[in-house]
Every structure is written in structure tokens, then in C-alpha cells.
Amino acid sequence: MEKLVIKDNFWKGKKVLLTGHTGFKGSWFTIFLKSLGANVIGISLEPEEKKNNLFFEANIKNYCNSIFCDIRDFNLLNNHIKKINPEIVFHFAAQALVRDSYRDPLKTFNTNTLGTANILQSLSNIDSVRVAVFITTDKVYKNNDKTKSFKENDLLGGIDPYSASKSASEIIISCYKDSLLKNKNINIASARAGNVIGGGDWSKDRLIPDIIRSWSQNNKVIIRNPKATRPWQHVLDPLNGYLNLAEKLWKNEASSGAYNFGPSVDGNLTVENILYIASSFYEKGSFLVEKDKDNFYEAKTLVLDSSKSKKILKVKCKLSIEDAIKKTFNWYKKYNLGENAYNLCMKDLEFYKGIND
């Protein structure tokens, strides 16, 4: 995203509640917020794995106050939020994997819909919050695999449980924004970002982590849908967009509602395209296409229209997809050679901040 919110020290001292701070994007966002001077309080489940987990590898606990809590437990969550009295809320916490949503749909629905409702209901019990940004996904749209770019006012839907749960959460967010929290002085928005990549993601069933795991062991990476198209972007681009959105909402310079965050047209590439670009940086590696044994449905085409964010927030992706992939692979290469994960994130963040300054 082209603009950075660091010139007027807006974030310095702001009390920010970040749910899902132990996840991949949440860990990166904690680092980003801390670099801007924010006081970050995180609420999340404690990660099950300590190895190959960015929260632990980068010692994120040193840069925020961590509270381990299940967002599905309203009473416990509500008590924590009352004590925190945040000024700005970012809700990242989710069951975020499409294939896991097929394996455990009830957990996915409970986490992504009830969890979102619990956060919103908790906001009705305090007066400190001025801005709340809810991170959903580009998969909230009713996708018929047509080559259209989805705009924020397009029809919501979802065939797989993950997409359906996130689409439902968007309706819950709108309900609270337009009725239940209407008389509260809170500007509420949802952020729908495309596929993100970056160092420190070791999640299963995600393209870049699967490539790293396979190629580092001289194995072919197994691909299900090589022709599937997605809006790819480096993780710092949407995170910077979220920061700009929150600042604009605080200053009442942007309307509440939904915002897409995705790359320009040349960032909408197939899985096969990403593999070819990745192999040019990794200097080795090949792939093998295998039919999905589970036969889980996944959309073939997904393209976002992010013109609203560009117009209102004045943001767009700063890193090309080639630069994003190169940065990501260099992160893993250096990490595997023994460099500190936090330092690697900070180097990428400082580089990112320096673009177009």
C-alpha cells in the first residue's frame, strides 16, 4: 500500500486490542503496530506448536501484552475487554484454513461467526473504543468462477464452510454496525484481503509454506489446482491498508463499511504462475499435480476490485508479486541459515516503510 501512517505519530501510545495476535498475520501486525509506538494487547488461543510458529520464533510476547482466551467464551472474553478498555480494535482471530473448515465445520462456524458476534457484543459494554476493524477475507463473495472482479457491494456467499462462515460474519458485523451499536461512537469496518504471503508462515495447505517444506527437502510440491487464480500480495501490504483504514475512521475521513485490499491486475496469478516465479528465486524445485483425494470444492477464480481502498484510503500494493515472492523466499533462506525471525521481519518492515518515502 502506497501511504504509510507514520508521519504524525498517530499510533504512538494508542491502546490497541488485537485478537488473533498469535497467528501469522497477527504476529506480523503486532510487530508493525509496535514499530509505530502502539500499546498492543493481544487476545488469542495459545498456539499448539512452538516450533515453526512465528509468534514463538519471533518472540512476539516481548512486544505486546498477551491474553490467552477462546473468543467463543463470551463471559471470559467480555471480562478481558472490559479490563483492557481499548481505543482501537482489530479482530483477526479465526479458523482461517479452507480445508480444515471441511474437516471441522462446526468449529469453523463457532469461531468465525459466534466469535465475531462475541467481540461486537463486548464493544456494547464499554465506551473507550472509537474504531473497530474486522478482518474477514476475499472469499466472502458468492463466487460462480466467472472472471469478474468483486466489489464491496457484490452478493455475499460461500460454498465451503470457511467462506460461508466469513460471509455470515460480514452480515453480523453489518447488523451490529447499523443497529445494535448504532448509538455508540464506534466507526466499524470490515477488511477483505486477498491471499497473503510472507516469511514466517508455516501453515498447512498453503502454497508458499508447502513449497518451502517440499523444496527444502528436494521433494516435488504437490499441487491440486495449478490453474486456480488468486489475488496474491505480500502480508505487509494489507496490514498497511488496515492501519490506514483505522486512522481514517478515527478521524472520520472514511465511511464505515467493507473495504477490499488486493493487488493490481498483474498480481492476480495462477498457482502455476507463482510456482514458476518461485522456482526462479529458489533456483530449484518442481511440482506434481495430483487430484484432490477429498474432493473438497475450492473456487477456480477469485479477483478483487480494490478501487474503493485506493480512492478513499489512498492505498495500493507497494510490492509487486515478483518482489513479494522474492522477499518471502529470502526470509526463509536466511531463517534456515540461523538468522533471527524477529530481525528478519523488522528488516522487511523497514524496507517496506522506505518505499516511496
Secondary structure, 3 states (H helix, E strand, C coil): CCCCCCCCCCCCCCEEEEECCCCHHHHHHHHHHHHCCCEEEEEECCCCCCCCCHHHHCCHHHHCEEEECCCCCHHHHHHHHHHHCCCEEEECCCCCCHHHHHHCHHHHHHHHHHHHHHHHHHHCCCCCCCEEEEECCHHHECCCCCCCEECCCCCECCCCHHHHHHHHHHHHHHHHHHHHCCCCCCEEEEEEECEEECCCCCCCCCHHHHHHHHHCCCCCEEECCCCCEEEEEECHHHHHHHHHHHHHHHCCCCCCEEEEECCCHHHEEEHHHHHHHHHHHHCCCCEEECCCCCCCCCCCECEECCHHHHHHHCCCCCCCHHHHHHHHHHHHHHHHCCCCHHHHHHHHHHHHHHCCC
